């Protein structure tokens, strides 16, 4: 059975070696774990996966292979209902949604939430006042309100929350995705500027032939530094939330950029840039990079590329404390302007269809802050953005 499991991991493009597979077999033979699927999962992951960037792929491959076993084992557990588990789904008509008005701004919304926390003592479902699920209250999850705070649970798909209170886990974009078309790489190549720098490591064949001929046939090897793309790129990637709809295209862009640019640095943010960024989504709360440090670390000759759908509450761009995850002391627009002032060559690539931009207040706000340097994440948009960055 395990040899098929090994090949299923290889089919999922995980870099699993035969030596690691044999290590797993030795561990099983030594009875280092109990006969449990959960224990086997952790043993297999620690022996077969070399880098935590592959954890998501491993989870998907493991779940697909042991799906029948996992489904059977889940029946033995009696999982208690969470206080905020979504139980009721309501589909409101356009007229009902139009009747639900905003509460008057972010500050009043947060004041009202604090009052309800003090007053409410039990779980509530389907109403318009209390913190609960499936209703039209501004607080809870699974319902609808044009300016609400989602607390726990899954999103209902309306994307109208101005705050989200939950433990949110994002995953890093995979830089090893196979590009379905070479056109993305070709579009990025408009940003190339080649130069020969460093030690002489590459054979200069024309000069070697000329020197050998001039030396009466005695071989005279001539070396030159390897030719590299000198362009330096700083990429800031929006991750999580509405960007989950655009993972495939963003990963293709990220993979192509890693292949084309030798000097590529990247950081993640969520929705809008604030006072910190991060490199690893699994450790984003523990390993943060202050945005001021990024401004001081990278020189203005870097080409700055934002990648994000710019789809969020306008508060997140224009108001202090507007972030869905924490109370940011300065508005996102302030940080966007600082980055644009420091890096004169910048562009924002948006995977959201351009036809929808006029209906997104946050898109309009970010375009205004960045001098309308926002381009669709299409081949034509990429080419236009690269031409602008290369000037």
VOBARO-18735 format. One record per residue (C-alpha): x negated, y negated, z; chain. Coordinates in steps of 0.2 Angstrom, whole numbers, plus 5000, padded with zeros to 4 digits. Layout:
X / Y / Z / A
...
***
This chain:
5000 / 5000 / 5000 / A
4986 / 4988 / 5004 / A
4977 / 4989 / 4988 / A
4993 / 4983 / 4980 / A
4994 / 4969 / 4993 / A
4976 / 4964 / 4988 / A
4980 / 4963 / 4970 / A
4995 / 4953 / 4974 / A
4984 / 4940 / 4982 / A
4972 / 4940 / 4968 / A
4987 / 4937 / 4956 / A
4992 / 4922 / 4967 / A
4975 / 4915 / 4962 / A
4968 / 4917 / 4980 / A
4949 / 4919 / 4980 / A
4950 / 4935 / 4989 / A
4934 / 4947 / 4987 / A
4932 / 4965 / 4989 / A
4921 / 4963 / 5004 / A
4934 / 4953 / 5013 / A
4947 / 4967 / 5009 / A
4935 / 4980 / 5016 / A
4933 / 4970 / 5032 / A
4952 / 4970 / 5034 / A
4953 / 4989 / 5032 / A
4939 / 4991 / 5045 / A
4948 / 4980 / 5057 / A
4964 / 4990 / 5055 / A
4954 / 5007 / 5057 / A
4947 / 5000 / 5073 / A
4965 / 4996 / 5079 / A
4961 / 4978 / 5084 / A
4980 / 4973 / 5082 / A
4996 / 4981 / 5088 / A
5007 / 4989 / 5074 / A
5016 / 4972 / 5071 / A
5019 / 4963 / 5055 / A
5016 / 4946 / 5063 / A
4999 / 4953 / 5070 / A
4995 / 4959 / 5053 / A
4999 / 4943 / 5045 / A
4986 / 4933 / 5056 / A
4973 / 4947 / 5054 / A
4975 / 4947 / 5035 / A
4974 / 4928 / 5035 / A
4958 / 4927 / 5046 / A
4949 / 4940 / 5036 / A
4955 / 4936 / 5018 / A
4957 / 4917 / 5018 / A
4941 / 4907 / 5018 / A
4948 / 4890 / 5018 / A
4963 / 4883 / 5026 / A
4968 / 4874 / 5009 / A
4974 / 4891 / 5003 / A
4985 / 4894 / 5018 / A
5001 / 4889 / 5008 / A
4997 / 4901 / 4994 / A
4993 / 4915 / 5006 / A
5010 / 4912 / 5015 / A
5019 / 4912 / 4998 / A
5010 / 4928 / 4992 / A
5012 / 4937 / 5009 / A
5031 / 4933 / 5010 / A
5034 / 4939 / 4992 / A
5025 / 4955 / 4995 / A
5032 / 4959 / 5012 / A
5049 / 4952 / 5009 / A
5059 / 4967 / 5012 / A
5050 / 4971 / 5029 / A
5052 / 4953 / 5034 / A
5070 / 4953 / 5031 / A
5073 / 4969 / 5041 / A
5062 / 4963 / 5056 / A
5072 / 4946 / 5057 / A
5088 / 4955 / 5061 / A
5081 / 4960 / 5078 / A
5079 / 4943 / 5084 / A
5093 / 4932 / 5092 / A
5088 / 4914 / 5088 / A
5097 / 4901 / 5098 / A
5105 / 4887 / 5090 / A
5095 / 4871 / 5091 / A
5104 / 4856 / 5098 / A
5102 / 4847 / 5081 / A
5104 / 4862 / 5069 / A
5114 / 4857 / 5054 / A
5131 / 4867 / 5055 / A
5142 / 4855 / 5046 / A
5140 / 4849 / 5028 / A
5152 / 4835 / 5022 / A
5154 / 4829 / 5004 / A
5160 / 4812 / 5004 / A
5168 / 4803 / 4989 / A
5160 / 4788 / 4982 / A
5174 / 4778 / 4989 / A
5171 / 4785 / 5007 / A
5152 / 4781 / 5005 / A
5156 / 4763 / 4999 / A
5166 / 4760 / 5015 / A
5151 / 4764 / 5026 / A
5142 / 4748 / 5029 / A
5125 / 4745 / 5036 / A
5123 / 4740 / 5054 / A
5114 / 4724 / 5051 / A
5095 / 4728 / 5050 / A
5082 / 4739 / 5058 / A
5081 / 4730 / 5074 / A
5100 / 4732 / 5078 / A
5099 / 4750 / 5072 / A
5085 / 4754 / 5084 / A
5094 / 4745 / 5099 / A
5110 / 4755 / 5096 / A
5100 / 4771 / 5095 / A
5093 / 4767 / 5112 / A
5110 / 4764 / 5119 / A
5117 / 4781 / 5113 / A
5102 / 4790 / 5120 / A
5107 / 4783 / 5137 / A
5125 / 4786 / 5135 / A
5126 / 4803 / 5126 / A
5125 / 4819 / 5137 / A
5130 / 4833 / 5125 / A
5129 / 4839 / 5107 / A
5141 / 4832 / 5095 / A
5146 / 4836 / 5077 / A
5155 / 4827 / 5063 / A
5158 / 4810 / 5070 / A
5155 / 4792 / 5066 / A
5147 / 4786 / 5083 / A
5137 / 4799 / 5092 / A
5120 / 4807 / 5088 / A
5125 / 4823 / 5079 / A
5126 / 4832 / 5063 / A
5136 / 4831 / 5047 / A
5146 / 4815 / 5051 / A
5145 / 4797 / 5046 / A
5135 / 4791 / 5061 / A
5119 / 4782 / 5058 / A
5110 / 4794 / 5070 / A
5107 / 4813 / 5067 / A
5106 / 4824 / 5051 / A
5116 / 4832 / 5038 / A
5129 / 4818 / 5035 / A
5129 / 4801 / 5026 / A
5125 / 4784 / 5031 / A
5117 / 4771 / 5020 / A
5105 / 4765 / 5034 / A
5102 / 4778 / 5047 / A
5089 / 4787 / 5058 / A
5088 / 4806 / 5054 / A
5084 / 4815 / 5070 / A
5078 / 4833 / 5067 / A
5086 / 4845 / 5054 / A
5085 / 4845 / 5035 / A
5089 / 4830 / 5024 / A
5106 / 4830 / 5016 / A
5098 / 4824 / 5000 / A
5104 / 4806 / 5001 / A
5087 / 4798 / 5005 / A
5095 / 4784 / 5015 / A
5086 / 4786 / 5031 / A
5075 / 4771 / 5037 / A
5067 / 4782 / 5051 / A
5064 / 4800 / 5053 / A
5061 / 4807 / 5070 / A
5054 / 4825 / 5068 / A
5038 / 4835 / 5067 / A
5035 / 4834 / 5049 / A
5022 / 4845 / 5040 / A
5015 / 4841 / 5024 / A
5002 / 4851 / 5013 / A
4987 / 4845 / 5004 / A
4988 / 4844 / 4985 / A
4980 / 4859 / 4977 / A
4965 / 4853 / 4967 / A
4963 / 4870 / 4958 / A
4979 / 4870 / 4949 / A
4978 / 4876 / 4931 / A
4982 / 4862 / 4919 / A
4996 / 4867 / 4907 / A
4990 / 4854 / 4894 / A
4973 / 4846 / 4891 / A
4982 / 4829 / 4887 / A
4981 / 4823 / 4905 / A
4962 / 4825 / 4905 / A
4961 / 4817 / 4888 / A
4971 / 4802 / 4895 / A
4959 / 4800 / 4910 / A
4944 / 4801 / 4899 / A
4948 / 4783 / 4893 / A
4941 / 4778 / 4910 / A
4924 / 4786 / 4907 / A
4907 / 4776 / 4907 / A
4892 / 4788 / 4904 / A
4874 / 4785 / 4910 / A
4859 / 4795 / 4913 / A
4853 / 4793 / 4931 / A
4843 / 4803 / 4943 / A
4829 / 4817 / 4940 / A
4825 / 4823 / 4923 / A
4834 / 4840 / 4922 / A
4841 / 4841 / 4905 / A
4831 / 4846 / 4889 / A
4830 / 4832 / 4876 / A
4830 / 4843 / 4861 / A
4827 / 4829 / 4847 / A
4813 / 4821 / 4857 / A
4805 / 4839 / 4860 / A
4806 / 4842 / 4842 / A
4798 / 4826 / 4837 / A
4784 / 4827 / 4851 / A
4780 / 4845 / 4846 / A
4778 / 4841 / 4828 / A
4767 / 4826 / 4832 / A
4757 / 4838 / 4843 / A
4752 / 4849 / 4829 / A
4765 / 4862 / 4833 / A
4760 / 4864 / 4852 / A
4776 / 4864 / 4862 / A
4779 / 4848 / 4871 / A
4795 / 4849 / 4881 / A
4804 / 4832 / 4885 / A
4817 / 4831 / 4899 / A
4830 / 4817 / 4902 / A
4842 / 4815 / 4917 / A
4859 / 4823 / 4915 / A
4872 / 4812 / 4907 / A
4886 / 4808 / 4920 / A
4902 / 4798 / 4921 / A
4897 / 4783 / 4931 / A
4915 / 4778 / 4935 / A
4919 / 4778 / 4954 / A
4938 / 4782 / 4958 / A
4947 / 4780 / 4975 / A
4964 / 4789 / 4974 / A
4977 / 4786 / 4987 / A
4991 / 4800 / 4986 / A
5009 / 4799 / 4993 / A
5013 / 4815 / 5001 / A
5029 / 4823 / 5009 / A
5047 / 4817 / 5008 / A
5054 / 4813 / 4991 / A
5036 / 4817 / 4984 / A
5040 / 4835 / 4986 / A
5050 / 4833 / 4970 / A
5034 / 4829 / 4960 / A
5022 / 4841 / 4968 / A
5018 / 4850 / 4951 / A
5014 / 4834 / 4941 / A
5004 / 4826 / 4955 / A
4994 / 4842 / 4957 / A
4990 / 4842 / 4939 / A
4984 / 4824 / 4939 / A
4974 / 4828 / 4955 / A
4966 / 4843 / 4947 / A
4962 / 4834 / 4931 / A
4954 / 4819 / 4941 / A
4943 / 4831 / 4951 / A
4937 / 4838 / 4934 / A
4934 / 4822 / 4925 / A
4927 / 4811 / 4939 / A
4911 / 4815 / 4948 / A
4913 / 4801 / 4960 / A
4931 / 4804 / 4966 / A
4937 / 4800 / 4984 / A
4954 / 4803 / 4990 / A
4966 / 4800 / 5005 / A
4984 / 4803 / 5009 / A
4998 / 4792 / 5015 / A
5017 / 4794 / 5017 / A
5028 / 4782 / 5007 / A
5018 / 4767 / 5010 / A
5000 / 4763 / 5015 / A
4999 / 4756 / 5033 / A
4984 / 4755 / 5045 / A
4978 / 4772 / 5043 / A
4975 / 4786 / 5030 / A
4970 / 4804 / 5031 / A
4961 / 4818 / 5022 / A
4969 / 4834 / 5028 / A
4988 / 4835 / 5030 / A
4986 / 4849 / 5043 / A
4976 / 4837 / 5054 / A
4984 / 4821 / 5049 / A
4988 / 4816 / 5067 / A
4971 / 4821 / 5074 / A
4959 / 4815 / 5060 / A
4965 / 4798 / 5054 / A
4954 / 4785 / 5044 / A
4958 / 4767 / 5048 / A
4962 / 4758 / 5032 / A
4950 / 4744 / 5037 / A
4936 / 4757 / 5037 / A
4941 / 4762 / 5020 / A
4940 / 4744 / 5014 / A
4923 / 4743 / 5022 / A
4917 / 4759 / 5016 / A
4921 / 4758 / 4997 / A
4914 / 4744 / 4986 / A
4925 / 4734 / 4975 / A
4918 / 4743 / 4959 / A
4929 / 4758 / 4964 / A
4944 / 4760 / 4953 / A
4959 / 4761 / 4965 / A
4973 / 4773 / 4959 / A
4989 / 4774 / 4970 / A
5000 / 4789 / 4966 / A
5018 / 4789 / 4973 / A
5036 / 4787 / 4969 / A
5038 / 4771 / 4979 / A
5055 / 4777 / 4984 / A
5059 / 4773 / 5002 / A
5069 / 4760 / 5013 / A
5063 / 4742 / 5008 / A
5060 / 4740 / 5027 / A
5045 / 4752 / 5025 / A
5037 / 4739 / 5013 / A
5042 / 4723 / 5019 / A
5044 / 4724 / 5038 / A
5033 / 4728 / 5053 / A
5039 / 4744 / 5062 / A
5047 / 4749 / 5045 / A
5038 / 4766 / 5044 / A
5049 / 4781 / 5045 / A
5036 / 4789 / 5057 / A
5030 / 4776 / 5069 / A
5030 / 4758 / 5073 / A
5017 / 4750 / 5061 / A
5011 / 4733 / 5068 / A
5010 / 4726 / 5050 / A
5021 / 4728 / 5035 / A
5016 / 4740 / 5021 / A
5015 / 4725 / 5009 / A
5001 / 4717 / 5019 / A
4990 / 4732 / 5017 / A
4994 / 4734 / 4999 / A
4989 / 4716 / 4996 / A
4973 / 4719 / 5005 / A
4968 / 4734 / 4995 / A
4973 / 4725 / 4979 / A
4962 / 4710 / 4984 / A
4947 / 4721 / 4988 / A
4948 / 4732 / 4973 / A
4951 / 4721 / 4958 / A
4954 / 4736 / 4946 / A
4969 / 4745 / 4953 / A
4985 / 4754 / 4947 / A
5000 / 4763 / 4954 / A
5006 / 4779 / 4945 / A
5024 / 4783 / 4948 / A
5031 / 4801 / 4944 / A
5049 / 4794 / 4946 / A
5057 / 4792 / 4929 / A
5055 / 4773 / 4924 / A
5073 / 4772 / 4920 / A
5077 / 4773 / 4939 / A
5065 / 4760 / 4944 / A
5077 / 4745 / 4943 / A
5089 / 4754 / 4955 / A
5075 / 4756 / 4969 / A
5073 / 4741 / 4980 / A
5056 / 4748 / 4986 / A
5050 / 4750 / 4969 / A
5053 / 4732 / 4964 / A
5045 / 4726 / 4980 / A
5029 / 4736 / 4977 / A
5028 / 4731 / 4959 / A
5030 / 4713 / 4965 / A
5016 / 4715 / 4978 / A
5004 / 4723 / 4965 / A
5007 / 4711 / 4951 / A
5018 / 4724 / 4941 / A
5003 / 4736 / 4939 / A
5014 / 4751 / 4941 / A
5015 / 4764 / 4927 / A
5025 / 4780 / 4924 / A
5016 / 4796 / 4927 / A
5018 / 4801 / 4909 / A
5005 / 4803 / 4895 / A
5009 / 4786 / 4888 / A
5009 / 4778 / 4906 / A
4992 / 4786 / 4910 / A
4984 / 4780 / 4894 / A
4990 / 4762 / 4897 / A
4984 / 4763 / 4915 / A
4967 / 4769 / 4911 / A
4965 / 4756 / 4897 / A
4969 / 4743 / 4910 / A
4957 / 4750 / 4923 / A
4943 / 4751 / 4911 / A
4943 / 4732 / 4907 / A
***
